[in-house]
Amino acid sequence: MLATALALGAANPALTARAAPWPFIVALVVFGMPHGAADWTVAARLANRNDLRTRLFGFSGYLVLMALSLGLIAWQPGVAAMLFLLLTMIHFGMADATALGGDDDGPLARWGLALGRGLLLLATAFAAHPAEAWAPFAEIGEALSPRASAAWRPDLGTLQQCALVGVAAGVVLALASVIARARRGHARDAALDLVEHAMVAAVATLADPLFAVGCYFIGVHAFRHTRRLACTSTIVDPAATPRGRGAGFVRRLLRVHQLSQPLMWPTALCLAPLCWLLGGFNAGAIAAASIAFYMITTLPHHLLGLKLPKADTPPAAAS
């Protein structure tokens, strides 16, 4: 996914601008929205809640955090957007650090990878394309906040300068992580991290920022989270998981999508009014509505993800 986005960004940046909403639209049904909608099942299984009443009670804290996030967007959309970007940077980076084994190589390797990866994606996008990167958040603020015109919003020049500092910090942190992992005897993993860091930064520089982040979201972050759920026996019912090697893993990925269905339908009902507020059901409005929904749900999704156990079933192993 990163290689394809990088090739398109290098060959035809205008094409990535036209295609920018589509990664988010595809993500509504493949990996993206489902990896978060699986939280209903994840929360229930982590707490061993089996009936509807206890599941609803256990999920109430998640819904409260969603309501608070929506309230912040309505009150201070600019502040909400900046906090969302900061949280997304941490959320994406921590997920990659776990997926790539950085968690096992010490704090410097873990946090250097996590923060470096998040900064190299989002700070680079804002450093290279500040107006285009901020545009969806300005649109969301205008649509969802009754006081958007009077609320604080960042100056794009200042935002770009801060993003440049973030890029520099991301480079330093990424290199520190690579060195720490190599010293732990994982030189090959460190080299692969470095290649992926470079690709992420290059995509964010060359492609439209919405396209770059959308491709990373569906092809890297959401896929890796879905893979983690698919390889965690606590979440994916061993009894419902087919046996086999390669085909079994694909079926387990599909199983995660199946487990997401109870929350996917209410999500679709929520997206409909968001699309209407953001201009209808065209591609741009659907992508913006998706981002608005992620602004509302990322905080509880991230906090729930911190409770996930380590994956205990290798992708290629028999179920």
C-alpha positions in Angstrom: 0.0 0.0 0.0 2.8 2.4 0.9 4.7 1.6 -2.2 1.7 2.2 -4.4 0.9 5.5 -2.7 4.5 6.5 -3.1 4.6 5.7 -6.8 1.4 7.6 -7.4 2.6 10.6 -5.4 5.9 10.7 -7.3 4.4 10.2 -10.7 1.2 12.2 -10.5 0.5 14.2 -7.3 -2.7 15.6 -8.9 -4.1 12.1 -9.3 -3.6 11.5 -5.5 -5.6 14.7 -4.8 -8.5 13.5 -7.0 -8.4 10.1 -5.4 -7.9 11.4 -1.9 -11.3 10.4 -0.4 -11.3 6.9 -1.7 -9.0 5.2 0.8 -11.4 6.4 3.5 -14.4 5.2 1.5 -12.9 1.7 1.0 -11.9 1.7 4.7 -15.6 2.0 5.6 -16.0 -1.7 4.8 -12.4 -3.2 4.7 -10.1 -3.0 7.7 -10.6 0.7 8.5 -14.0 1.1 10.1 -14.3 -2.6 11.0 -11.1 -2.7 13.0 -12.7 -0.1 15.3 -16.2 -1.5 15.2 -14.8 -4.8 16.5 -14.4 -2.9 19.8 -17.9 -4.0 20.9 -16.8 -7.6 20.8 -13.3 -6.8 22.0 -14.6 -5.0 25.1 -17.0 -7.8 25.9 -14.5 -10.6 25.5 -11.8 -8.9 27.5 -14.2 -8.5 30.4 -15.9 -11.8 29.9 -19.3 -10.2 29.4 -21.7 -12.5 27.6 -25.2 -11.1 27.7 -26.6 -8.0 26.2 -27.2 -6.2 29.5 -23.7 -6.5 30.8 -22.2 -5.8 27.4 -24.1 -2.5 27.2 -23.2 -1.6 30.8 -19.5 -2.4 30.1 -19.6 -0.3 26.9 -21.1 2.7 28.6 -17.7 4.3 29.4 -16.8 4.0 25.7 -20.0 5.8 24.7 -19.4 8.5 27.4 -16.0 9.3 25.9 -17.5 9.5 22.4 -20.1 12.0 23.7 -17.3 14.1 25.4 -15.3 14.1 22.2 -18.3 15.2 20.2 -19.0 17.9 22.7 -15.4 19.2 22.4 -15.8 19.3 18.6 -19.0 21.3 18.9 -17.4 23.7 21.5 -13.8 24.1 20.2 -13.4 22.4 16.8 -9.8 23.7 16.3 -8.7 22.4 19.7 -10.5 19.1 19.2 -8.7 18.7 15.8 -5.3 19.4 17.3 -5.9 16.9 20.2 -7.1 14.3 17.7 -4.0 14.7 15.6 -1.8 14.3 18.6 -3.7 11.2 19.8 -3.6 9.8 16.3 0.1 10.3 16.1 0.5 8.3 19.3 -2.1 5.7 18.4 -0.7 4.9 15.0 2.9 4.9 16.3 2.2 2.6 19.3 0.3 0.2 17.1 3.3 0.0 14.7 5.7 -0.4 17.6 3.7 -3.4 18.8 3.3 -4.9 15.3 6.9 -4.6 14.5 8.3 -5.9 17.8 9.6 -2.6 19.0 7.9 -3.1 22.4 10.3 -6.0 23.2 13.5 -4.0 22.6 13.3 -1.5 25.4 11.7 1.9 26.0 14.0 3.8 23.6 13.3 1.4 20.8 9.5 1.3 21.5 8.9 5.1 22.0 11.4 6.1 19.4 9.6 3.9 16.8 6.1 4.9 18.0 6.6 8.7 18.2 9.0 8.8 15.2 6.5 6.9 13.0 3.6 9.1 14.0 5.5 12.3 13.5 6.9 11.2 10.2 3.4 10.6 8.9 1.4 13.5 10.3 4.0 16.2 10.9 5.4 15.6 7.4 1.9 15.9 5.8 1.3 19.3 7.6 4.8 20.5 6.8 4.5 19.8 3.1 0.8 20.6 2.6 -0.5 22.7 5.5 -3.6 24.1 3.8 -4.7 20.8 2.3 -4.0 18.8 5.5 -6.0 21.2 7.6 -8.9 21.5 5.1 -11.0 18.5 6.3 -10.8 19.7 9.9 -11.9 23.2 8.9 -14.8 21.6 7.1 -15.8 19.4 10.0 -15.6 22.4 12.4 -17.9 24.5 10.2 -20.4 21.6 9.9 -20.5 20.4 13.5 -19.8 23.5 15.6 -22.3 26.3 16.0 -19.6 28.6 17.1 -16.9 27.6 14.5 -16.4 31.1 13.2 -15.6 32.5 16.7 -13.6 29.5 18.0 -9.8 29.2 18.0 -8.2 27.8 14.9 -4.5 27.5 14.2 -2.6 29.9 11.9 -1.4 27.8 9.0 2.0 29.4 8.9 2.6 28.6 12.6 1.2 25.2 12.1 3.6 24.5 9.3 6.6 25.7 11.4 5.5 23.5 14.3 5.2 20.6 11.8 8.7 21.1 10.5 10.0 20.9 14.1 7.9 17.7 14.4 9.5 16.3 11.3 13.0 16.9 12.7 12.0 15.3 16.0 10.5 12.4 14.1 13.8 11.8 12.2 15.8 11.9 15.5 13.4 9.5 17.3 13.2 7.1 14.4 17.0 6.9 14.1 17.3 6.5 17.9 14.9 3.6 17.7 16.7 2.0 14.8 20.0 2.2 16.7 18.5 0.8 19.9 16.9 -2.2 18.0 20.2 -2.9 16.2 22.0 -3.0 19.5 19.5 -5.5 20.8 20.6 -7.8 18.0 17.6 -7.0 15.7 19.6 -5.3 12.9 17.3 -6.7 10.2 14.2 -5.5 11.9 15.8 -2.1 12.4 16.7 -1.8 8.8 13.2 -2.7 7.7 11.9 0.0 10.2 14.1 2.5 8.6 12.9 1.7 5.1 9.3 1.9 6.3 10.0 5.2 8.1 11.4 6.6 4.8 8.4 5.4 2.8 6.0 7.0 5.2 7.7 10.3 5.1 8.1 10.2 1.3 4.4 9.4 0.8 3.4 12.3 3.2 5.7 14.6 1.2 4.8 13.7 -2.3 1.1 12.7 -2.2 -2.0 14.6 -1.2 -2.1 14.5 2.6 -5.6 13.1 2.8 -4.6 10.4 0.3 -1.3 9.7 2.2 -3.0 9.3 5.6 -5.9 7.4 4.1 -3.5 4.8 2.5 -1.5 4.5 5.7 -4.7 4.1 7.7 -6.2 1.3 5.7 -3.1 -0.4 4.4 -0.9 -0.2 7.5 -2.6 0.8 10.8 -6.1 -0.8 10.3 -4.7 -3.9 8.6 -2.1 -4.5 11.4 -4.7 -4.0 14.1 -7.1 -6.4 12.4 -4.2 -8.9 12.0 -3.5 -8.6 15.8 -7.2 -9.3 16.6 -7.2 -12.2 14.2 -4.2 -13.7 15.9 -5.5 -13.2 19.5 -7.5 -16.3 20.6 -9.2 -14.3 23.3 -10.9 -12.2 20.6 -11.3 -14.6 17.7 -13.2 -17.7 19.0 -10.9 -20.7 18.5 -14.0 -22.8 18.0 -15.2 -20.5 15.2 -11.8 -20.2 13.6 -11.2 -22.6 10.6 -8.1 -24.8 10.6 -5.4 -24.4 8.1 -2.4 -22.2 7.4 -2.6 -19.4 4.8 -6.3 -19.8 4.0 -7.1 -20.0 7.8 -5.4 -16.7 8.4 -7.5 -15.0 5.7 -10.6 -16.5 7.2 -9.6 -15.2 10.6 -9.3 -11.7 9.1 -12.8 -12.1 7.7 -13.9 -13.4 11.1 -12.8 -10.0 12.7 -14.9 -8.2 10.1 -17.8 -10.5 11.0 -17.4 -9.7 14.7 -17.5 -6.0 13.9 -21.0 -6.2 12.4 -23.0 -5.5 15.6 -21.3 -2.0 15.9 -21.0 -1.4 12.1 -24.8 -0.9 11.6 -25.2 1.8 14.3 -22.0 3.4 12.9 -23.6 3.5 9.4 -26.7 5.2 11.0 -24.4 7.8 12.6 -22.5 8.4 9.4 -25.6 9.3 7.4 -26.4 12.6 9.3 -22.7 13.5 9.4 -22.6 13.1 5.6 -25.7 15.3 5.3 -24.1 18.0 7.4 -20.9 17.9 5.4 -22.6 18.3 2.0 -24.3 15.1 1.0 -23.2 11.7 -0.1 -20.5 12.6 -2.5 -17.0 11.1 -2.1 -15.5 14.1 -0.3 -18.4 14.4 2.2 -18.2 10.6 3.0 -14.5 10.9 3.6 -14.9 13.9 5.8 -17.7 12.2 7.7 -15.4 9.3 8.3 -12.7 11.5 9.7 -15.3 13.3 11.9 -16.4 9.9 13.3 -12.8 8.9 14.0 -12.4 12.2 15.9 -15.3 11.1 18.1 -14.2 7.5 18.6 -10.4 7.4 18.6 -9.9 8.2 22.3 -12.0 5.3 23.6 -10.7 3.0 20.8 -7.1 3.8 21.8 -7.7 3.2 25.5 -9.4 -0.1 24.8 -6.5 -1.1 22.6 -4.1 -0.6 25.5 -5.9 -3.5 27.3 -5.4 -6.0 24.4 -3.2 -9.0 25.2 -0.3 -9.9 23.0 -1.3 -11.9 19.9 -0.8 -15.6 20.7 -1.4 -17.2 17.3 1.2 -16.7 14.5 -0.6 -15.7 11.2 0.7 -18.8 9.4 0.0 -21.2 12.2 -2.8 -23.7 12.3 -5.8 -22.5 14.2 
